[in-house]
């Protein structure tokens, strides 16, 4: 796909990362988000290996609004104009060609294809999916990255954008890198807490999904927290 030499993708230990090989053999869907960023970057710098640089770039992508993405990337050490433009253009092209908004959600299984790539991540990603009155997806956002806790998953971070957009409902989701999709006590506590807030705000919380590469858990389907 890209014209970089193999040496451009070499890490400090001179071992070639398998990202490009995996993409060519099994498809881009088999790569984690960080590996995809590594391929876009092509190489790191004399001071920052490509894997480390890709982690910084991925954090920017996940936390910075699209309108400020290129500017923020330019202020990231190791990213020049060419790479900043390449990344911003790739993300915009992906949105245009494969837009998530508009998908109508009738059951948890309808949402899984839009979230499946998060099951490749090595850390937990807590997501908020906004829906309109017709239960069509209008946005999918990463609220936090890391182990779930009450500090990271704050109601204002979850509901700020849905409120601004006048969303009719939301679905929460997060991945379990362990492969076990059963909810922890903390998962259930956070769901109960956010359900109470959603009732106060008038935004219907339809479900909370826990997803893995091979399965999923739906609080609504199991009758936990949410009424049947």
Order of alpha helices (4+ residues) and beta strands (2+ residues): alpha-alpha-alpha-alpha-alpha-alpha-beta-beta-alpha-beta-alpha-beta-beta
